Amino acid sequence: MRALTEAFPTSGGRHIMSIKQFSLPDVGEGLTEAEIVTWFVKSGDIVEVNQAIVEIETAKSLVELPSPFAGVVAELYAEPGQTVDVGSPIIGITTADASASITAASSADQATSASDRDEDPKLLVGYGAKETSTQRRRRRNHPDHAPTPNPMSVSKPGYAAPAGGPPKASPPVRKLAKDLGLDLATVTPTGEGGVRTREDVLAASATPDGAEVSIELSESLPDFGDLRIPIKGVRKHTAAAMVRSAFTAPHVTEFVSVDVTRTIELQQMVSRRRDFRDTKLTPLTFVAKAFLTALRATPEANSKWDEEAQEIIQMRSVSLGIAASTPRGLVVPNIKGAERLSLKELADQISILGAEARAGKTPQSAMTGGTITITNIGVFGIDTGTPILNPGETAILAVGTVRRMPWVIQDEAEERIEARSVLQLALSFDHRVMDGQQGSQLLADTAGILSEPGLSLL
């Protein structure tokens, strides 16, 4: 009641309040579900419009959802770790309709009539006009009393709030129950204050013949037993996408070794410039710039195959994807209009994408609409590999590590061996869109610019 009063102060009048549901919005890219990671609010908290209320994990990134309503949190319909379908309600917020304010003199009569004609318990009229409404809010704030279940929560498929509120358990115990396929509400608690313990969950997960799991053995399993990791989130999406790409587009991969000594010297020289002092310049920046320059002569690589329309769609603008390895798996955010960026702008965008991806904060807009991709396997000390196309794209360039190696230098009629900086590139492309000549030209042009950076001026 105090939270409601603070959220909806009145002066001689009262507001008509109702509980509005906020459903999981469409997260784009055809994704149909997301996992609740962290709630930033709890029942009884006051929230404002656009205030971050929950962090969700999609198959692409971590996303913070803002509140579309201002009011007081009535109930959370999903728990951390629960996967929710798009369109399913995740939170109820008590809001006030200021335009429907009523005077103190007539509030009681209107509250009574509204109660008689409206059977939906989501509608709350006045502050305590109905005794049951006041008691429900008080019980919600005092766990010693069993609150009346909210009809909206029990109608949510796959989640019904138990009569005594959400079952009490620590996050590791919740995860254990989820991995074992147990509903915590069905587990008998033995911990202090009705808390479900690890032993309670294990005891409830009886084997098919009725014998209970040995707690001592379970505790020792992590030391030498197999680790079972659920396939979900980024890993699940990546696996499906790679399989679809590998068995849809006929991949062709070509390789080239490049003497990038002059490019490395250029990188060192540019890094010393005052205007680049705060810019992180890496070999990847120069490879990306060379690749974008080479695309001008082979625009077919910036295309996609439309099977349904039987068309090849050639994009005029380049959305350059930079594959990033994160603790959650592989993500490929992209830089919109990359072909228009200067070297400094490109370097800054690559740094921003990498930082956001590692933090799991990549904007949804950066995860859609990619047209061509670079994957930097060189950061792991790998020379080369066979990259798989990002679904819907025609080409992907794998960049190996730069190594100092003996290299044959030809100077007019003479040859000599010198230690040079050498890089290997691997280009995979969709043979439906590009033939061997076009793929070879794109790779050779990229290598030529990296070997002689001055060629980019031609």
C-alpha positions as CSV (number, residue, x, y, z in Angstrom):
1,M,0.0,0.0,0.0
2,R,2.8,2.4,0.8
3,A,4.4,1.7,-2.6
4,L,1.1,2.4,-4.3
5,T,0.7,5.7,-2.4
6,E,4.2,6.8,-3.3
7,A,3.7,5.8,-7.0
8,F,0.3,7.4,-7.3
9,P,0.0,10.4,-4.9
10,T,-3.4,12.0,-4.9
11,S,-4.8,15.3,-3.8
12,G,-8.4,14.8,-2.5
13,G,-9.0,12.2,-5.2
14,R,-8.1,8.6,-6.2
15,H,-6.9,6.9,-9.3
16,I,-8.4,3.9,-10.9
17,M,-5.7,1.3,-11.0
18,S,-5.3,-1.8,-13.0
19,I,-2.6,-4.4,-13.5
20,K,-1.0,-4.3,-17.0
21,Q,0.9,-7.2,-18.3
22,F,4.2,-6.8,-20.2
23,S,4.8,-9.7,-22.5
24,L,8.2,-10.8,-23.9
25,P,8.6,-8.8,-27.1
26,D,9.7,-10.0,-30.5
27,V,13.5,-10.2,-30.2
28,G,14.1,-10.3,-34.0
29,E,15.9,-12.7,-36.3
30,G,13.0,-15.2,-36.2
31,L,13.8,-16.1,-32.6
32,T,10.8,-17.4,-30.7
33,E,12.1,-17.6,-27.1
34,A,14.4,-16.1,-24.6
35,E,15.7,-17.0,-21.1
36,I,15.2,-14.8,-18.1
37,V,18.6,-14.1,-16.6
38,T,18.2,-11.4,-13.9
39,W,15.3,-9.4,-12.6
40,F,16.2,-5.9,-11.6
41,V,12.9,-5.4,-9.7
42,K,10.7,-7.3,-7.3
43,S,7.1,-7.3,-6.2
44,G,6.2,-4.0,-4.6
45,D,9.0,-1.9,-6.4
46,I,8.1,1.4,-8.0
47,V,9.1,1.5,-11.7
48,E,9.3,4.3,-14.3
49,V,8.8,4.2,-18.0
50,N,12.0,3.0,-19.8
51,Q,13.5,1.8,-16.5
52,A,15.4,-1.5,-17.1
53,I,13.5,-4.2,-15.3
54,V,14.9,-7.5,-16.6
55,E,17.9,-8.9,-18.4
56,I,17.1,-11.7,-20.9
57,E,19.4,-14.0,-23.0
58,T,18.4,-14.6,-26.6
59,A,20.3,-16.8,-29.0
60,K,22.3,-13.8,-30.0
61,S,23.0,-11.7,-26.9
62,L,22.0,-10.4,-23.5
63,V,19.3,-7.8,-23.7
64,E,17.9,-5.4,-21.0
65,L,14.2,-4.8,-21.4
66,P,12.8,-1.4,-20.3
67,S,9.4,-1.1,-18.6
68,P,6.7,0.2,-21.0
69,F,4.6,1.3,-17.9
70,A,5.0,3.4,-14.8
71,G,3.6,2.0,-11.6
72,V,4.2,-0.7,-9.0
73,V,5.4,-4.2,-9.7
74,A,2.5,-6.5,-8.9
75,E,4.0,-9.9,-9.8
76,L,6.8,-11.5,-11.7
77,Y,5.5,-14.3,-13.9
78,A,8.8,-16.0,-14.7
79,E,11.8,-17.0,-12.7
80,P,15.5,-16.5,-13.5
81,G,16.7,-19.4,-15.7
82,Q,13.2,-20.0,-17.1
83,T,12.8,-20.0,-20.9
84,V,9.9,-17.9,-22.0
85,D,8.1,-17.8,-25.4
86,V,7.7,-14.5,-27.3
87,G,4.3,-13.1,-26.5
88,S,4.1,-14.6,-23.0
89,P,3.6,-12.3,-20.1
90,I,6.6,-11.9,-17.8
91,I,5.6,-9.1,-15.4
92,G,2.4,-7.4,-14.1
93,I,2.6,-3.7,-13.2
94,T,-0.1,-1.9,-11.3
95,T,-0.8,1.4,-13.2
96,A,-3.0,4.4,-12.6
97,D,-5.3,6.0,-15.1
98,A,-4.9,9.7,-14.3
99,S,-7.7,10.7,-16.6
100,A,-10.1,8.4,-14.7
101,S,-9.4,10.0,-11.3
102,I,-12.4,10.1,-9.0
103,T,-13.2,12.4,-6.2
104,A,-13.0,11.3,-2.6
105,A,-16.7,11.9,-2.1
106,S,-17.8,9.4,-4.7
107,S,-14.9,6.9,-4.6
108,A,-16.6,4.4,-2.3
109,D,-19.8,4.1,-4.4
110,Q,-17.8,3.8,-7.7
111,A,-15.5,1.2,-6.1
112,T,-18.5,-0.9,-5.1
113,S,-20.2,-0.7,-8.4
114,A,-17.0,-1.5,-10.3
115,S,-16.5,-4.6,-8.0
116,D,-20.0,-5.8,-8.8
117,R,-19.8,-5.5,-12.5
118,D,-16.1,-6.5,-13.1
119,E,-15.1,-10.0,-12.2
120,D,-11.5,-9.5,-13.4
121,P,-9.3,-9.4,-10.3
122,K,-6.6,-7.4,-12.3
123,L,-8.7,-4.3,-11.8
124,L,-8.1,-2.5,-8.5
125,V,-10.3,0.5,-7.7
126,G,-9.1,3.0,-5.2
127,Y,-6.7,2.5,-2.4
128,G,-8.2,-0.1,-0.2
129,A,-11.8,0.3,-1.3
130,K,-12.1,-3.5,-1.2
131,E,-10.8,-5.2,1.9
132,T,-9.6,-8.2,0.0
133,S,-7.4,-6.0,-2.2
134,T,-5.7,-4.5,0.8
135,Q,-5.2,-7.9,2.4
136,R,-3.8,-9.4,-0.7
137,R,-1.1,-6.7,-1.0
138,R,-0.3,-7.1,2.7
139,R,0.1,-10.8,2.5
140,R,2.3,-10.5,-0.6
141,N,4.8,-8.5,1.5
142,H,4.6,-10.9,4.5
143,P,5.8,-14.5,3.6
144,D,4.3,-15.8,6.8
145,H,0.8,-15.5,5.2
146,A,-0.2,-17.4,2.1
147,P,-1.1,-14.9,-0.6
148,T,-4.0,-15.4,-2.9
149,P,-2.6,-16.6,-6.3
150,N,-2.7,-14.1,-9.1
151,P,-4.9,-15.6,-11.8
152,M,-2.6,-14.1,-14.5
153,S,0.3,-16.1,-13.3
154,V,-1.4,-19.4,-13.1
155,S,-2.7,-19.0,-16.6
156,K,0.9,-18.6,-17.9
157,P,1.8,-21.9,-19.7
158,G,4.6,-23.7,-18.0
159,Y,4.7,-21.6,-14.8
160,A,2.3,-21.6,-11.9
161,A,3.2,-19.7,-8.8
162,P,2.8,-22.0,-5.8
163,A,0.4,-20.9,-3.1
164,G,3.1,-19.8,-0.7
165,G,4.9,-17.8,-3.3
166,P,7.9,-18.9,-5.4
167,P,9.8,-21.9,-3.9
168,K,12.8,-20.8,-1.9
169,A,16.1,-22.1,-3.1
170,S,19.6,-20.8,-4.0
171,P,20.5,-20.3,-7.7
172,P,22.7,-23.5,-7.8
173,V,19.8,-25.5,-6.4
174,R,17.4,-24.0,-8.9
175,K,19.8,-24.9,-11.8
176,L,20.2,-28.5,-10.4
177,A,16.4,-28.9,-10.3
178,K,16.1,-27.5,-13.9
179,D,18.8,-29.9,-15.2
180,L,17.0,-32.8,-13.5
181,G,13.6,-31.7,-14.9
182,L,12.1,-31.2,-11.5
183,D,9.5,-28.5,-10.6
184,L,10.9,-27.0,-7.3
185,A,7.3,-26.5,-6.1
186,T,7.0,-30.3,-5.9
187,V,10.1,-30.7,-3.8
188,T,9.6,-31.0,-0.1
189,P,11.8,-28.5,1.7
190,T,13.9,-29.4,4.7
191,G,16.0,-26.3,5.0
192,E,15.4,-23.6,7.6
193,G,12.5,-21.3,6.7
194,G,11.2,-23.7,4.0
195,V,14.3,-23.5,1.8
196,R,14.8,-26.3,-0.8
197,T,18.3,-27.7,-0.5
198,R,20.5,-29.7,-2.9
199,E,19.7,-32.8,-0.9
200,D,16.0,-32.1,-1.2
201,V,16.3,-31.9,-5.0
202,L,18.4,-35.1,-5.2
203,A,16.1,-37.0,-2.9
204,A,13.1,-36.0,-5.1
205,S,14.8,-37.2,-8.3
206,A,14.3,-40.9,-7.7
207,T,15.6,-43.4,-10.2
208,P,13.0,-45.4,-12.4
209,D,13.1,-48.4,-10.0
210,G,12.2,-46.2,-7.1
211,A,15.7,-46.1,-5.5
212,E,16.8,-42.6,-4.6
213,V,20.0,-41.0,-5.9
214,S,23.0,-41.4,-3.6
215,I,23.9,-37.9,-2.4
216,E,27.5,-39.0,-1.6
217,L,28.0,-40.4,-5.1
218,S,26.4,-37.3,-6.7
219,E,28.7,-35.0,-4.8
220,S,31.8,-36.8,-6.1
221,L,30.6,-37.1,-9.7
222,P,31.9,-33.6,-10.8
223,D,35.5,-34.7,-10.0
224,F,35.5,-37.6,-12.4
225,G,32.1,-38.0,-14.1
226,D,30.8,-36.7,-17.4
227,L,29.7,-33.1,-17.6
228,R,26.3,-32.6,-19.3
229,I,25.8,-29.1,-20.7
230,P,22.4,-28.1,-21.9
231,I,22.3,-26.9,-25.5
232,K,20.7,-23.5,-25.4
233,G,21.2,-19.8,-26.1
234,V,24.0,-18.8,-28.4
235,R,25.4,-22.3,-28.7
236,K,22.0,-23.7,-29.8
237,H,21.5,-21.0,-32.4
238,T,25.1,-21.2,-33.7
239,A,24.8,-25.0,-34.1
240,A,21.6,-24.8,-36.1
241,A,22.8,-22.0,-38.2
242,M,26.1,-23.7,-39.1
243,V,24.3,-27.0,-40.0
244,R,21.8,-25.1,-42.2
245,S,24.6,-23.2,-43.9
246,A,26.9,-26.1,-44.5
247,F,24.1,-28.2,-46.1
248,T,22.5,-25.4,-48.0
249,A,25.3,-23.4,-49.7
250,P,27.9,-25.2,-51.7
251,H,31.1,-24.0,-50.0
252,V,34.4,-23.4,-51.9
253,T,37.4,-22.4,-49.9
254,E,40.7,-20.9,-51.3
255,F,43.8,-20.0,-49.4
256,V,46.7,-17.6,-49.8
257,S,49.9,-16.7,-47.8
258,V,50.8,-13.0,-47.8
259,D,53.9,-11.0,-47.0
260,V,52.3,-8.3,-44.8
261,T,55.6,-6.7,-43.7
262,R,54.7,-3.4,-45.2
263,T,51.2,-3.4,-43.7
264,I,52.7,-4.1,-40.3
265,E,55.1,-1.2,-40.7
266,L,52.2,1.0,-41.8
267,Q,50.3,0.0,-38.7
268,Q,53.2,0.9,-36.4
269,M,53.6,4.3,-38.2
270,V,50.0,5.2,-38.1
271,S,49.7,4.2,-34.4
272,R,52.2,6.9,-33.6
273,R,50.1,9.6,-35.1
274,R,48.4,12.0,-32.7
275,D,45.0,11.5,-34.2
276,F,45.3,7.7,-33.7
277,R,46.6,7.9,-30.2
278,D,43.4,6.7,-28.6
279,T,42.5,4.2,-31.4
280,K,43.3,0.5,-31.1
281,L,44.9,-0.5,-34.4
282,T,45.5,-4.2,-35.1
283,P,46.3,-6.2,-38.2
284,L,42.6,-7.1,-38.3
285,T,41.8,-3.4,-38.9
286,F,44.0,-3.3,-42.0
287,V,42.7,-6.7,-43.3
288,A,39.2,-5.4,-42.9
289,K,40.0,-2.2,-44.8
290,A,41.8,-4.1,-47.6
291,F,38.9,-6.6,-47.8
292,L,36.4,-3.7,-48.1
293,T,38.5,-2.1,-50.8
294,A,38.8,-5.3,-52.8
295,L,35.0,-5.7,-52.7
296,R,34.7,-2.8,-55.0
297,A,36.0,-4.9,-57.8
298,T,34.0,-8.0,-56.8
299,P,30.6,-6.7,-55.6
300,E,29.1,-10.2,-56.2
301,A,30.5,-11.2,-52.8
302,N,28.2,-8.8,-51.0
303,S,25.1,-10.7,-52.1
304,K,22.7,-13.3,-51.0
305,W,20.9,-16.1,-52.7
306,D,17.1,-15.9,-52.5
307,E,15.9,-19.4,-53.1
308,E,12.2,-18.6,-53.0
309,A,12.4,-15.8,-55.5
310,Q,15.1,-17.4,-57.5
311,E,17.1,-14.2,-57.4
312,I,20.6,-13.1,-56.4
313,I,20.2,-9.9,-54.3
314,Q,23.3,-7.8,-54.5
315,M,23.5,-5.3,-51.6
316,R,24.8,-1.8,-52.4
317,S,25.9,-1.2,-48.8
318,V,28.2,-3.5,-46.8
319,S,27.3,-4.6,-43.3
320,L,30.6,-6.2,-42.3
321,G,30.2,-8.9,-39.7
322,I,33.1,-9.5,-37.3
323,A,32.9,-12.9,-35.6
324,A,33.6,-12.7,-31.9
325,S,34.2,-15.4,-29.4
326,T,32.5,-14.7,-26.1
327,P,32.0,-16.7,-22.9
328,R,28.5,-17.4,-24.2
329,G,29.6,-18.7,-27.6
330,L,30.2,-17.3,-31.1
331,V,28.4,-14.1,-32.1
332,V,28.7,-12.1,-35.3
333,P,27.7,-8.5,-34.8
334,N,28.1,-6.3,-37.9
335,I,29.1,-2.8,-38.8
336,K,26.6,-1.0,-41.0
337,G,27.9,1.0,-44.0
338,A,31.4,-0.3,-43.4
339,E,32.5,0.6,-46.9
340,R,32.1,4.3,-46.1
341,L,34.3,4.3,-43.0
342,S,37.8,5.7,-42.7
343,L,40.5,3.5,-41.2
344,K,40.1,5.2,-37.8
345,E,36.3,4.9,-37.8
346,L,36.6,1.2,-38.8
347,A,39.1,0.6,-36.0
348,D,36.8,2.2,-33.5
349,Q,33.8,0.3,-34.6
350,I,35.6,-3.0,-34.4
351,S,36.8,-2.2,-30.9
352,I,33.2,-1.3,-29.8
353,L,31.7,-4.4,-31.3
354,G,34.3,-6.6,-29.6
355,A,33.7,-5.0,-26.2
356,E,29.9,-5.2,-26.5
357,A,30.0,-8.8,-27.6
358,R,32.3,-9.9,-24.7
359,A,30.0,-8.1,-22.2
360,G,26.9,-9.6,-23.8
361,K,25.5,-6.2,-24.5
362,T,25.5,-6.2,-28.3
363,P,22.5,-4.2,-29.6
364,Q,19.9,-6.2,-31.5
365,S,20.4,-4.0,-34.5
366,A,24.0,-5.0,-34.8
367,M,23.0,-8.7,-34.9
368,T,20.8,-8.4,-37.9
369,G,21.3,-7.6,-41.6
370,G,24.9,-8.7,-42.0
371,T,26.1,-9.1,-45.6
372,I,29.7,-10.4,-45.4
373,T,31.9,-11.6,-42.6
374,I,35.5,-11.7,-41.3
375,T,36.5,-14.2,-38.6
376,N,39.9,-13.6,-36.9
377,I,41.2,-17.0,-35.9
378,G,44.7,-15.5,-35.7
379,V,44.0,-14.3,-32.1
380,F,44.2,-17.9,-31.1
381,G,47.6,-18.5,-32.8
382,I,46.0,-20.4,-35.7
383,D,47.4,-20.0,-39.2
384,T,44.4,-20.8,-41.3
385,G,41.1,-22.7,-41.4
386,T,38.0,-23.4,-43.4
387,P,35.3,-21.0,-42.3
388,I,31.6,-21.8,-42.7
389,L,29.4,-19.1,-44.2
390,N,27.2,-17.1,-42.0
391,P,23.7,-18.1,-43.1
392,G,22.3,-15.9,-45.9
393,E,25.8,-14.5,-46.8
394,T,28.0,-15.3,-49.8
395,A,31.5,-14.9,-48.5
396,I,33.5,-15.1,-45.3
397,L,37.2,-14.4,-44.8
398,A,39.3,-16.2,-42.2
399,V,42.4,-14.3,-40.9
400,G,45.3,-16.2,-39.5
401,T,48.0,-15.1,-37.1
402,V,50.9,-13.0,-38.3
403,R,54.2,-14.9,-38.1
404,R,57.8,-14.0,-38.7
405,M,59.0,-16.5,-41.4
406,P,61.7,-16.9,-44.0
407,W,60.4,-15.5,-47.3
408,V,61.9,-15.4,-50.7
409,I,62.4,-11.8,-51.9
410,Q,62.9,-11.3,-55.6
411,D,64.7,-8.1,-56.5
412,E,65.0,-7.8,-60.3
413,A,67.1,-10.9,-61.3
414,E,68.2,-11.7,-57.8
415,E,66.5,-13.7,-55.1
416,R,67.3,-13.6,-51.4
417,I,65.7,-15.0,-48.2
418,E,64.6,-12.6,-45.5
419,A,62.6,-12.8,-42.3
420,R,59.2,-11.3,-43.1
421,S,55.8,-11.0,-41.5
422,V,53.5,-13.5,-43.1
423,L,49.8,-13.9,-42.9
424,Q,47.5,-16.6,-44.2
425,L,44.0,-15.8,-45.5
426,A,41.2,-18.3,-46.3
427,L,38.1,-17.3,-48.3
428,S,35.0,-19.4,-48.3
429,F,32.2,-18.5,-50.7
430,D,28.9,-19.7,-52.0
431,H,29.5,-21.3,-55.4
432,R,25.9,-20.6,-56.5
433,V,26.6,-16.9,-56.4
434,M,30.3,-16.6,-57.2
435,D,32.4,-18.7,-59.5
436,G,36.0,-19.6,-59.0
437,Q,37.3,-16.6,-60.9
438,Q,35.4,-14.1,-58.8
439,G,36.4,-15.8,-55.5
440,S,40.0,-15.9,-56.6
441,Q,40.0,-12.2,-57.6
442,L,38.5,-11.1,-54.3
443,L,41.1,-13.1,-52.3
444,A,44.0,-12.0,-54.6
445,D,43.0,-8.3,-54.5
446,T,42.8,-8.4,-50.7
447,A,46.2,-10.1,-50.5
448,G,47.7,-7.6,-53.0
449,I,46.6,-4.6,-50.9
450,L,48.0,-6.1,-47.7
451,S,51.3,-6.9,-49.5
452,E,51.5,-3.4,-51.0
453,P,49.2,-1.0,-49.0
454,G,49.9,1.7,-51.6
455,L,47.8,-0.2,-54.1
456,S,44.7,0.9,-52.3
457,L,45.4,4.4,-53.8
458,L,45.0,3.1,-57.3
